[in-house]
Amino acid sequence: MADLRIDFAGIKSPNPFWLASAPPTNSGYQVQRAFEAGWGGAVWKTLGDPILNVSSRFAAVSFNGQKVAGFNNIELITDRPLEVNLKEIYETKKRFPDHVIIASLMVEPRQEAWHEIVKRVEDVGVDGLELNFGCPHGMAERGMGAASGQVPELVEKQTYWAKEVAQTPVIVKLTPNITDITVTAEAAVQGGADAVSMINTINSLAGVDIDSWNTVPHVAGKGAHGGYCGPAVKPIALNMVAECARNPHVNVPISGMGGVSNWENAVEFMLMGATGVQVCTAAMHHGFRIVEDMLDGLNNYLDEKGIESVMDIVGKSVTNYSDWGNLDLNYKVVAQINNDVCINCNKCHIACEDTSHQCIDMLKDDQGKDILRVREDDCVGCNLCSIVCPVDGAIDMVELKTELPAMTWNERQAAIGAAGNCSIPTVK
């Protein structure tokens, strides 16, 4: 059995699965239930000055029969008194000393405010702090959350203020509602952050009821933008984790979140540079016991790969992630259709004919049976046919060997530039 323990910025956790700061970590009762189920850690629902929440708060986006493909919320930080939360954190940590409790914090961008809350929270024995610079709604309108997280100077300054008094590791949670997340990640590091976490939720409107014309959700007929998360945001989150992981100036551990729903997703995030993952929507959808499948799946995966420790997979795919200009222009794959498996639904032909490169022919074999065949000379290897095909094994994407040497766009342009700069002798 593999070793699932992680060391995240000096914080020891029994496994890489933490609950994110969200409704599932709103109380000591919930966090203790989560630890009993097997979660390695929990980031307590964001602490600050208690606020007033609204009703209703949540909405979900379902797609093609899948419930909660995406999740939207307009809930704010904790609406429970700080003293109550601190008491429950203390009691929970005392009962589960080997499990990780991180306190998520959000206050006004004032030095004394950060100093005060950091000291009060650390007094009850948390393992670390997560500065919430990502909440996109409600708090942002008050100058906190994403309003701070979108300004690199404020990220750096507030991180520095927290670090001035912090005795435990400081993690900075970043907003995805920005053009380039590496800019704010670098600012966090410059401010002294011990780690970064990403992504917080994405600005969103879940939908509009086309009968009542109300937004979903709505509060007495009025709506507001909220934060989007769940499986639908995983590609966005994975990219942002990867961009930070390959940035030499973001040289701190990363806690990855955004659509982590199973152990496979966790492996993806860790391969792309996350030391551990945080989960919210999947727990809200299925309950705390989903972590059992996550732990079993991760254990089995590592055992099958012959990997002794989960820490050994962290960042192993980062070097495979680059910029478009570094991709080999002469690498070629084509689609090949296995007509023994194909059910002749013709979805591949329709997709290719209408929206791609018209390289799939509808033919008949020697026995008069309908078959599909790819004209490989015209196939650009876009993958569309294999994506829309409903049958596993009916279409393979196969590499075609070429005699051309590998060449990237950047290499091509450099060669053209070098040729253009060659001096031509003057004829006298």
C-alpha positions, 0 to 999 in steps of 0.5 A, a space after each residue: 500500500 502506497 504512502 498517501 501522506 503529504 508535506 504541504 509547506 511544512 504542514 503534515 497531512 495523512 492524505 492529500 484530500 482536503 475539504 475546501 473552505 465552503 459550506 461543508 466546513 461551516 462548523 465543528 460538527 461538519 469538520 469532525 464528521 469529515 475527519 471521521 470519514 477519512 478526509 486528511 484536512 479541512 479549510 474552515 469556512 472563511 472567518 471575518 466579521 460575521 455577515 448576513 446571507 440571503 435566501 436562496 443561495 445555490 444553483 446548479 447547471 446540469 448537462 445531458 442528464 448529468 446533475 450538478 455539472 456546474 455549481 453556482 453560489 451567492 453565499 458569503 463567508 461565515 455568518 457565525 460569530 468568530 468566537 463560536 468558530 474559534 471554540 469549535 476549531 479548538 475542540 476539533 483540533 484537540 479531538 483530531 490532532 493528526 488531521 489538518 485544520 486551515 483557517 480561511 481568513 478575510 478582512 478589510 485591507 488594513 494591517 491592524 485587521 490582518 494582525 488581529 485575526 491572525 493572532 486570534 486564529 493561531 491561538 486556537 491551534 490551527 495548522 495554517 492560514 489561507 488568505 481568501 483573495 478570491 470570493 467574487 461576490 458580496 465581499 468583493 463589493 466591500 473591497 475584499 475577496 476578489 477585489 483585493 485578489 485582482 490587484 497584485 499590489 494588494 495581494 503582496 501587501 496583505 500577504 506581507 501583513 499576515 506574515 508579519 505576525 503569523 507563526 504557521 504557514 500562510 497560503 494565499 487563495 487566488 481568484 481566477 477572475 483575472 487575465 493572468 493568474 501567475 501575476 498575482 501568484 508571483 505577488 503572493 510569493 513576493 509578499 512572503 506566502 508559503 504556498 498558494 491555492 487555486 482556483 476560487 470560484 468564477 464569476 457566473 450566472 447559473 441561468 434564467 427561468 424562461 417562464 418567470 424570467 427570474 435569475 437562478 437563483 433569485 432573492 425576491 425576484 432579484 439576482 446577482 452574479 455568483 461563484 461557479 465551481 464543480 466539474 465544469 471548471 476543472 479544465 480552467 483550474 487545471 490550466 491555472 495550476 499548471 501555469 503557476 507550477 511551470 513559472 519559476 517565480 511561483 516557487 512555492 507549493 500549490 493546493 489545487 481545487 476546482 472541479 476535483 470530483 474523484 481520485 483521477 482528478 486528484 492525480 491530474 492536479 498533482 501531476 500538474 504541480 499541486 501537492 494536494 487538492 481541495 474538494 467542495 462541490 463533489 462533497 456537497 453533491 454526494 456527501 463526505 463518504 466519497 473520500 473513501 473511493 478517492 483514497 482507495 482509487 489513489 492507493 490502487 493507482 499508485 500500487 499499480 504504477 509501483 509508486 511508493 509515495 503520492 509525493 512522488 507524482 507531484 509535478 511529473 507532467 509539468 515539463 510536458 506543458 508548454 506554449 503553442 510555439 513549442 509544439 512540433 509542427 511535423 508531428 502527425 496523427 490520423 483517425 482510423 475507424 475499426 469497422 468491426 466495432 463501428 455501429 454505423 451511427 455516422 456521427 463521426 461522418 456528420 461531424 467531420 463533413 459539417 464542421 471539420 475537414 471532410 475526410 471520412 468517406 461512406 463506402 461499401 465493402 466487398 459484401 455490400 456492407 456500409 463502412 466508413 473510411 478516413 482519407 489519411 492524406 486529408 485528415 489533420 488529426 483534430 480528434 473530433 471524430 473520436 470525441 463524438 463517437 459513442 463506442 469505445 474502440 471504434 476510432 483510434 487516433 494513430 501516429 503517422 511516422 514522418 521523415 521530417 525532423 521535429 520543428 516548432 513554430 518558434 524554431 521555424 521563425 528563428 530560422 526564417 529570421 536568421 536567413 533574412 539577416 544573412 548579408 548579401 555581398 555587394 557586386 562592384 
